[in-house]
Amino acid sequence: MASYGKDNTKYSPDAGLCGQGTAMTTIEQIKQVIVEKFGVNAEEVQAERPLGEYGLDSLGQIELLFAIEEHFEVSIPEEEAHVANLQELADLVDRYKAEKA
């Protein structure tokens, strides 16, 4: 069962923590994966920015999906994996995490 912090942020034990000690959101974790795995400057990573603008071609986007699936321990069907930006990817991950719970 998930618990909520005083700022109504959902806490998940596998979510990781940011500097303030609150749980990182899905979008924050995805941003972290992009920065670490693909060398994108953290200041450039924005939720609504198209994935192609990060220098991720179709192969890079597939690699990102695999990294996200591994990080969140979810499996996203290929037919649903076509997302335009990080927010859509975060929404998709959240949906599959909820189904898994």
N, C-alpha and C positions, 0 to 999 in steps of 0.2 A: 504494500500500500504506500502510495506517495504521501509525503508530508509537505507542508507549505511553510515558508519562512514568513517573517512579519511583513515583508513587502509583497506577499502573495506569490513569490517565485516558487515554482514547483521544484522540490529537491529530489534528486535521484542519486543514490549512492554511487552510481557509475558515471555521473555527469561531470565530475571534476569541479574544482573550485576556482573562482577568480580571486583577485587580490582582496576584495572586501569580505571574503569568507562566505559569500552567497553562492548558490549553485549557478553554474554557467547555463545559459539557455542553449537550445539546440543550434540556433544561428551563430552564437558565439563559438561553440565547439566546431562548427563547420568552418567558420572563418579561421580558427586556429589550425585546422587540418590543411586548409589551402595555403596558409602562410608557411607552415612547416614542410609540407610535402612538395609544394610547387614553387616555393621561393617568392611568392607574391608579397609585396610590401603591405604590411598590416593597415596602413593608412588608406590604401587604395581599395580595400575590401569593403564593399557596401552591399546591403541586402538586395536592393533592387537593380543592381548593375548586372547586365547580361554576362553570362559565363564566358562568352567569346572575348570579352574585353580584358580578361585576365590572361590572355594568351593560350587558353585551353581550346585546342582544336577538338574534333570529334573523338579522337583517341584519348586526349587529355581529359575530356569529360567522362569517358568510360573509366579511366584510371581514378578520377575523383569519386565516381560512384562506388567503385570497389573499396576505396579507402574509407568512404562514409559508411558503407555496409559493415566493414570490419570494425570501425570505431564504435558504432552504435549497436553492433551485433544484431542487425536486421537483414532481411533479404528483400530487395525491391525488384519486382518483375521488370524485365526490359521494356515492355510496352508502356509502363508507367514512368520510366526513368527520364523521359524527355522533358526537362524543365528549362525555363528560360533564365532563371536567376537563383541566387542563394535562398531567398525567401521561399520560393516554390519548393526548393529542395528541402529546406527545413520543415515546411508543412508536410511534405511527403514522409520524411523521416518520423516526424511526430505521430503521424497516422499509423505507420507500421510499428512504432514502439508501443502505441496504445493497444493495437491488435495483439501484440505479443504478450502484453502484461496480463 
